[in-house]
């Protein structure tokens, strides 16, 4: 599975550097430089009018200094979302733009909730962004096998996944993220997002609440929709 999408490995390594108090901007630049499109995007962003600078950034290190580490991580995350999620999930019948928007919405909401609870906001962002990556793997596998099975949207998506391939996307997604080297907290949250509402204020609880909010707002793919009371219960857990 790890060979499907090489780009997220760059983000996982970059996230680790951001959390490392001994890491320097040069260390982060050495990772980002592995992807030329990221280098171009970071430098272009640093030279945008919103930074109100007279002299354009000449190097990646200078661009990172100008933009800031947290914004760099957000930028890398958006690049990954575009690379991984901007594809049609034929077997789920989910258009690429809908899938991409859901991933970004989950990332931003999880990040906000985590910051409110005093939890690692950067890891919550990654967990929200990658929460449905297992769907991409399942869709790819079914297509590779020539399977015409499609989710009819009348049953919970995880029930359909078990019937179609014997696995659910949270466990598959967590396995892939571990192979990519994502932080353990992110992998645990993605794996546990489909279980009962958590009672501990951890990233898993944050991701579960994120899912509930998106479900009740119609921005998620799980069926049937959860009642509003479920959101209140999840909030009580945090």
URTAPE-V354233 format. One record per backbone hydrogen bond with DSSP energy under -1.0 kcal/mol. CO is the residue of the C=O (numbers start at 0). NH is the residue of the N-H. If there is no record, write none. Layout:
CO&NH  CO&NH
This chain:
0&3  5&8  6&9  6&10  7&11  8&12  9&13  10&14  11&15  12&16  13&17  14&18  19&22  23&27  24&28  25&29  27&31  28&32  30&33  31&34  34&38  35&39  36&40  37&41  38&42  39&43  40&44  41&45  42&46  44&47  47&50  48&51  58&62  59&63  60&64  61&65  62&66  63&67  67&71  68&72  69&73  70&74  71&75  72&76  73&77  74&78  75&79  76&80  77&81  78&82  79&83  80&84  84&86  87&89  88&92  88&93  90&150  93&88  94&98  95&99  96&100  97&101  98&102  99&103  100&104  101&105  102&106  103&107  104&108  105&109  106&110  107&111  108&112  109&113  110&114  111&115  112&116  113&118  119&123  120&124  121&125  122&126  123&127  124&128  125&129  129&132  131&134  132&136  133&137  134&138  135&139  136&140  137&141  138&142  139&143  140&144  141&146  142&145  155&159  156&160  157&161  158&162  159&163  160&164  167&171  168&172  169&173  170&174  171&175  172&176  173&177  174&178  175&179  176&181  182&186  183&187  184&188  185&189  186&190  187&191  191&194  199&201  201&205  202&206  203&207  204&208  205&209  206&210  207&211  208&212  209&213  210&214  211&215  212&216  213&218  214&217  226&229  227&231  228&232  229&233  230&234  231&235  232&236
